[in-house]
Amino acid sequence: MITLRGLSKRYGETVAVKDLTLDVGEGQVTGFLGPNGAGKSTTMRMILGLDHPSRGRALINGKPYAALRHPVREVGALLDAKALHPARSARDHLLAQARSNGIPARRVDEVLETVGLAKAARRRAGTYSLGMSQRLGVAGALLGDPATLIFDEPVNGLDPDGVHWMRDLVRTQAAQGRTVFLSSHLMSEMQLTADHLVIIGRGELLADTSMADFLAGSSRATVRVRVPDPQERAVLVRRLAADHSGAAGAARVTVTVDAADRDGIVVTGRTARQIGDLAHQCGVRLHQLSDVHVSLEQAYMDLTAHSVEYATGVRHETGPAPHGAHPHRREETR
Ligand SMILES: Nc1ncnc2c1ncn2[C@@H]1O[C@H](COP(=O)(O)OP(=O)(O)OP(=O)(O)O)[C@@H](O)[C@H]1O
């Protein structure tokens, strides 16, 4: 369990992290997203006691890293895969780590097996590819069998097989009850891996939400509704429009005819649950009520469009123009 309370970091004039308050829970993979320079690595370094907060606290199992009695048994981290002694073999590298933490040598062979490096274990780490170094970094993180894992860009440099392997590994670790906190810029992979998302921009919290809610709440998300009776369909459309005009601050609702189905309509600005409740209230019989899923990349780019520090001036349109604002934006949920 990771707890951040008002966590802030300033480097001179640069505010790297600003007032982050959130919990990273057990038994799930939490994806940590944000544009370049958003403050992800700084946050992870503060959690791991490698950087001091300017204000606020970062706790692991309720304690700051420095106060943990056996840190490697409580938290394992992969921050920089190339931070290795190049002349040491992978096995010697892990053995040194194990010895200084009272971990038996057989655990080294276990984790080498887990990460698929058993055959290359006696090769010098300096000869490893980036992908192999990532695997070795993961082996080091797993060494103390900790309940919390923190990985900064773990799929960086991995081939498709390695990416798949990493996904299975982190999902298995979470399924065993561990807290898994990982950053990545690879949105398609994050969509397959994470259960929960923490998104920051310019150091500030933009979203702290389940993956499912984030995608369903995206301004691009739509719901397909099939109403077999034309009169009932008209009633529902009118009620959706009235619901929009009556609800102050609610996202704009748009209703279009489903081009693929003459009984169908496509709704944006309301969730399937809200539409189902409304249909129930006005006695409208539905034959279909389904979310049309938006990609994490689309939803993420809409949310962070104003937080990108290093932009090219090129606008990336990955789908239809957004309607309304994203409900997970912090300023709108205050
Ligand atoms: N040691 C440091 N000294 C000065 N500024 C720093 C230092 N470390 C980070 N920063 C600044 O803090 C901000 C956040 O950087 P950080 O590396 O945490 O972002 P990030 O989200 O991990 O970025 P990326 O996705 O590019 O890795 C940036 O503006 C960065 O330049």
The ligand as an ORCA input file, in Angstrom:
! r2SCAN-3c Opt
* xyz 0 1
  N      17.177     16.498    -10.233
  C      16.438     17.417    -10.849
  N      16.816     18.704    -10.874
  C      16.068     19.650    -11.476
  N      14.907     19.415    -12.099
  C      14.466     18.139    -12.114
  C      15.201     17.079    -11.502
  N      14.508     15.913    -11.669
  C      13.393     16.236    -12.367
  N      13.375     17.557    -12.633
  C      12.304     18.280    -13.345
  O      11.078     17.933    -12.725
  C      10.051     17.773    -13.700
  C       9.469     16.373    -13.593
  O      10.429     15.421    -14.067
  P      10.184     13.848    -14.018
  O      11.438     13.193    -14.535
  O       9.725     13.456    -12.671
  O       8.996     13.677    -15.062
  P       8.423     12.332    -15.737
  O       6.948     12.439    -15.659
  O       9.064     11.139    -15.109
  O       8.914     12.517    -17.238
  P       9.247     11.409    -18.373
  O       7.943     10.816    -18.782
  O       9.835     12.248    -19.461
  O      10.209     10.423    -17.788
  C      10.685     18.086    -15.046
  O      10.445     19.448    -15.348
  C      12.161     17.843    -14.794
  O      12.944     18.637    -15.657
*
